Amino acid sequence: MNDLASLSSLRTPEGRALLDAVRDTDPAEELAVATRLRREHPAELVSAALGQARLRQRAVAKFGAADAGRMFFTPNGVEQSTRASVATYRAGRMKELGVGSVADLCCGIGGDAIALARAGIRVLAVDRDPVTVAVARANVEALGLAGLVEVHEADVMGVDTTGYDAVFVDPARRGGRGRIFDPEAYSPPLSWAVEAAGKAPRAALKIAPGIPHEAIPEDAEAEWISDSGDVKEAVLWFGTGIAPGAVRATLLPGPRSLLSSGLPDPEVRPVGRYLYEPDGAVIRAHLVAEVAQQLDGGLVDATIAYVTADEPRATPYATAYEITDQLPFNVKKLKALLREREVGILTVKKRGSAVEPEELRKKVKPQGPNSATVFLTRVAGAPTMLVGHPLG
Ligand SMILES: C[S@@+](CC[C@H](N)C(=O)[O-])C[C@H]1O[C@@H](n2cnc3c(N)ncnc32)[C@H](O)[C@@H]1O
């Protein structure tokens, strides 16, 4: 959906009926369905409905089928919106901080505004793009949240946030050529968002997880969030009451949060019986030392984020493997070992190795009923293969 007229037409009784009719259309059938529907409905409405149905299908992964099936989207809006799991967690944190009202600056199609409202927080949602604003408004209405969310079309740089308990900024981070890594190239730039944060009692600024730690303001708490093992975003918090400079890794579902305790880098030690692969949020937050301490472990190499230990310990912050073999990097030797063990299902993981997992799998041609995991990495500087299996 690209314009306001399409959105309005989809919200009429005819548009709603068409949206229902095309909801589960298989992409392969789309042409036939469109031809049939055009006999009874305007062509623009039919294509708007089919386009919206496609966007809703894409949005299910972020919003779940029930909400995605009632919400409206633009292609950029689906892409840029915060997934419900992360938005709900963040809204919960706002609520715990005693926040009752938030100015959501750069609200997009309303991913965060919806979660904030559902947490019982009053929201002023602002975006400068007219279609996006109309979609956000349609979404809060569709989900019965219009009483808590006021949607405004404006440039956030001119919005007065006085009187709000907190400010939330989720800047646009995609340029014409993929993701933008320079925080000053965000729209609005990070420096503006930090200034806006300084004017509110509390604030949260969403940033790309790849942000260099040096770019994090000293008075912020930085949080990296992963969902089911995938790093989704980082947030700079202000006014949380936690020591400025604190760093946190939060794993969803859960949530499980690990806070920095200022430990030095872990020691390098020989590979023990267990290998732990820290969650991406832990690695991005530079909290591998905290996890190594919990596991009574050390690193396999000073530059590699694999923790090795002698004991199996349960931790939500890393996936544990039992290591059965350690070999210098040598494809022939690996092939022989896997043949001897009758390994047909091989998972290849790598850190600190340029070898492509698919290439390796082709070369060793795994065959047999057993499964194994091979880690291509460096151990004390030397290219190494560690073979093992995940701990149950
Ligand atoms: C990453 S999206 C926000 C997504 C939103 N949090 C969600 O979950 O749906 C960023 C939004 O910022 C808006 N934007 C960028 N610069 C802006 C500005 N100066 N004023 C208002 N909106 C702006 C864009 O139109 C875009 O919709």
The ligand as a Tripos MOL2 file, in Angstrom:
@<TRIPOS>MOLECULE
LIG
   27    29     1     0     0
SMALL
NO_CHARGES

@<TRIPOS>ATOM
      1 C1         12.6120    2.5190   12.4440 C.3       1 LIG1
      2 S1         11.1220    3.3290   12.0290 S.3       1 LIG1
      3 C2         10.2010    3.2500   13.5190 C.3       1 LIG1
      4 C3          9.5730    1.9190   13.7830 C.3       1 LIG1
      5 C4          8.6570    1.8420   14.9800 C.3       1 LIG1
      6 N1          9.3530    1.9500   16.2400 N.3       1 LIG1
      7 C5          7.8360    0.5620   14.9650 C.2       1 LIG1
      8 O1          8.0880   -0.3130   15.7860 O.co2     1 LIG1
      9 O2          6.9500    0.4390   14.1210 O.co2     1 LIG1
     10 C6         11.6540    4.9670   11.8600 C.3       1 LIG1
     11 C7         10.6000    5.9920   11.4790 C.3       1 LIG1
     12 O3         11.1830    7.2790   11.6740 O.3       1 LIG1
     13 C8         10.5380    8.1890   10.8120 C.3       1 LIG1
     14 N2         11.3780    9.4020   10.7940 N.ar      1 LIG1
     15 C9         12.6540    9.5290   10.4050 C.ar      1 LIG1
     16 N3         13.0870   10.7910   10.6140 N.ar      1 LIG1
     17 C10        12.0550   11.4750   11.1720 C.ar      1 LIG1
     18 C11        11.8730   12.8060   11.6420 C.ar      1 LIG1
     19 N4         12.8610   13.6920   11.5830 N.pl3     1 LIG1
     20 N5         10.6690   13.1350   12.1740 N.ar      1 LIG1
     21 C12         9.6680   12.2370   12.2360 C.ar      1 LIG1
     22 N6          9.7860   10.9660   11.8210 N.ar      1 LIG1
     23 C13        10.9520   10.5850   11.2950 C.ar      1 LIG1
     24 C14        10.4040    7.4350    9.5290 C.3       1 LIG1
     25 O4          9.3420    7.9750    8.7570 O.3       1 LIG1
     26 C15        10.1260    5.9960   10.0340 C.3       1 LIG1
     27 O5          8.7460    5.7180   10.0000 O.3       1 LIG1
@<TRIPOS>BOND
     1     1     2 1
     2     2     3 1
     3     2    10 1
     4     3     4 1
     5     4     5 1
     6     5     6 1
     7     5     7 1
     8     7     8 2
     9     7     9 1
    10    10    11 1
    11    11    12 1
    12    11    26 1
    13    12    13 1
    14    13    14 1
    15    13    24 1
    16    14    15 ar
    17    14    23 ar
    18    15    16 ar
    19    16    17 ar
    20    17    18 ar
    21    17    23 ar
    22    18    19 1
    23    18    20 ar
    24    20    21 ar
    25    21    22 ar
    26    22    23 ar
    27    24    25 1
    28    24    26 1
    29    26    27 1
@<TRIPOS>SUBSTRUCTURE
     1 LIG1         1 GROUP 0 **** ****
